[in-house]
Amino acid sequence: MAKHLSRTWATKEFGSSFTVGIIPTLRDNFSYLIQDLSTGTYAVVDLNTDFDPILRYIQKEKLGKSNNIPWAVSTVLTTHKHWDHAGGNAECGRLCSGSAARPTIVGSIRDNVPHATKAVKEGDVVKVGNLHVDVLDVPCHTSGHVAYKVYNPDKLQDGIALFTGDTLFTAGIGAFFEGTAQDMCKAMRKIYYLNQSMGDNMDSKTFVFPGHEYTVGFMKFSEANFPVRSHEDYQFIRDQLESYQMAVGRGAPTVPSSLSDEKRQNLFLRVVEEGFRHMMGRENEVQLMDYLYNICD
């Protein structure tokens, strides 16, 4: 089995509401550990067979707490059916201690997720302690791929975590294994306008957690293909690329990125923008998506 090598874990804090443990697994995958701080309840996102890093992270966090809140992994959130995101579902009992119940395994009703015990679709809400997990249908990489939007409804200003699996990466997107450019455009539009009803300021408080460490490669693609070198976003991309390369060099994860940053550095996400399409000289978003996808290695 491929190892996570020298990649190190990290923790992203969302105010007093929750944390997200960023856990490198396999060769370049990420699994994530959400903790609701008010109840000590955990959920894992995309559980593969590389359990040891997750167990070490849980043990470290449990031992480091002084509030004596008991911990329990209540839920496994699976973005899609592929083995490197769902291959550990059968053994999820390893995440339980003592007499704790096995976690509920959540997956799309349309994706045949291995060992799923709760089938979900767009509009469903899963609870993890006091956190809400909204389900978003984003099919293309697989026909039933979903994303999960996690937040505390009573403390929305603490921020939003968006788990995108292999649909949206930092500066990139996933392969069209079971979908088309049109499907991916629909998914990008859904993500781009995620916070439309709450105001653009929430984009800077919304953080994207993808399924793989592909950031530097996609950022190089953005740098090479951004259409206007004099545009301020081009310099932003160059600065971001340098920062990401430094993170990779020291073994740190490059994720998460904010949705506001993705709206500047992710060319695939930006196909929904009329102004960006005009800069690229392609007015049709599906044609532009198809073009970018085909020239990206």
MOSUL-V592513 format. One record per residue. N is the residue number from 1. PSI is psi in whole degrees, -180 to 180 (none if undefined). Layout:
N:PSI ; N:PSI
//
This chain:
1:138 ; 2:146 ; 3:166 ; 4:3 ; 5:-134 ; 6:8 ; 7:136 ; 8:156 ; 9:168 ; 10:169 ; 11:131 ; 12:125 ; 13:138 ; 14:77 ; 15:-137 ; 16:9 ; 17:-54 ; 18:166 ; 19:159 ; 20:117 ; 21:127 ; 22:109 ; 23:108 ; 24:133 ; 25:163 ; 26:-145 ; 27:-48 ; 28:15 ; 29:162 ; 30:134 ; 31:157 ; 32:147 ; 33:110 ; 34:133 ; 35:121 ; 36:114 ; 37:-23 ; 38:-23 ; 39:-12 ; 40:11 ; 41:138 ; 42:151 ; 43:141 ; 44:138 ; 45:125 ; 46:83 ; 47:114 ; 48:-167 ; 49:-4 ; 50:77 ; 51:-33 ; 52:-45 ; 53:-35 ; 54:-45 ; 55:-39 ; 56:-40 ; 57:-45 ; 58:-45 ; 59:-43 ; 60:-47 ; 61:-39 ; 62:-45 ; 63:-25 ; 64:-4 ; 65:145 ; 66:2 ; 67:-1 ; 68:20 ; 69:125 ; 70:152 ; 71:151 ; 72:131 ; 73:108 ; 74:-26 ; 75:142 ; 76:119 ; 77:116 ; 78:122 ; 79:-34 ; 80:174 ; 81:-11 ; 82:150 ; 83:-35 ; 84:3 ; 85:-19 ; 86:1 ; 87:-16 ; 88:1 ; 89:-37 ; 90:-27 ; 91:25 ; 92:-16 ; 93:-20 ; 94:-17 ; 95:2 ; 96:148 ; 97:144 ; 98:-129 ; 99:13 ; 100:144 ; 101:151 ; 102:145 ; 103:151 ; 104:130 ; 105:115 ; 106:134 ; 107:163 ; 108:142 ; 109:-18 ; 110:10 ; 111:3 ; 112:50 ; 113:128 ; 114:129 ; 115:20 ; 116:138 ; 117:-7 ; 118:111 ; 119:134 ; 120:166 ; 121:174 ; 122:132 ; 123:-18 ; 124:152 ; 125:125 ; 126:144 ; 127:134 ; 128:99 ; 129:-124 ; 130:7 ; 131:149 ; 132:140 ; 133:104 ; 134:137 ; 135:130 ; 136:126 ; 137:122 ; 138:60 ; 139:143 ; 140:-62 ; 141:-47 ; 142:161 ; 143:-18 ; 144:19 ; 145:137 ; 146:160 ; 147:158 ; 148:125 ; 149:116 ; 150:133 ; 151:163 ; 152:115 ; 153:-20 ; 154:-10 ; 155:56 ; 156:-30 ; 157:-10 ; 158:-19 ; 159:172 ; 160:137 ; 161:129 ; 162:114 ; 163:115 ; 164:1 ; 165:-127 ; 166:26 ; 167:-55 ; 168:126 ; 169:170 ; 170:114 ; 171:10 ; 172:-173 ; 173:171 ; 174:169 ; 175:148 ; 176:64 ; 177:-39 ; 178:25 ; 179:-170 ; 180:174 ; 181:-35 ; 182:-41 ; 183:-44 ; 184:-36 ; 185:-41 ; 186:-41 ; 187:-43 ; 188:-39 ; 189:-40 ; 190:-42 ; 191:-43 ; 192:-41 ; 193:25 ; 194:-40 ; 195:20 ; 196:-39 ; 197:-11 ; 198:-7 ; 199:150 ; 200:-21 ; 201:-22 ; 202:-18 ; 203:-35 ; 204:-12 ; 205:8 ; 206:124 ; 207:133 ; 208:125 ; 209:101 ; 210:178 ; 211:-12 ; 212:158 ; 213:81 ; 214:13 ; 215:-50 ; 216:-43 ; 217:-45 ; 218:-35 ; 219:-35 ; 220:-37 ; 221:-44 ; 222:-43 ; 223:-42 ; 224:-26 ; 225:1 ; 226:131 ; 227:-22 ; 228:106 ; 229:-24 ; 230:-7 ; 231:143 ; 232:-28 ; 233:-26 ; 234:-45 ; 235:-36 ; 236:-45 ; 237:-43 ; 238:-43 ; 239:-42 ; 240:-42 ; 241:-45 ; 242:-42 ; 243:-43 ; 244:-40 ; 245:-38 ; 246:-40 ; 247:-46 ; 248:-39 ; 249:-30 ; 250:9 ; 251:11 ; 252:150 ; 253:147 ; 254:-8 ; 255:156 ; 256:168 ; 257:154 ; 258:155 ; 259:-33 ; 260:-38 ; 261:-40 ; 262:-32 ; 263:-8 ; 264:-34 ; 265:-11 ; 266:103 ; 267:-33 ; 268:-41 ; 269:-33 ; 270:-5 ; 271:-19 ; 272:-11 ; 273:126 ; 274:-42 ; 275:-39 ; 276:-41 ; 277:-38 ; 278:-43 ; 279:-36 ; 280:-8 ; 281:24 ; 282:109 ; 283:-20 ; 284:122 ; 285:-36 ; 286:-42 ; 287:-39 ; 288:-42 ; 289:-46 ; 290:-41 ; 291:-51 ; 292:-42 ; 293:-42 ; 294:-25 ; 295:-7 ; 296:125 ; 297:none
//
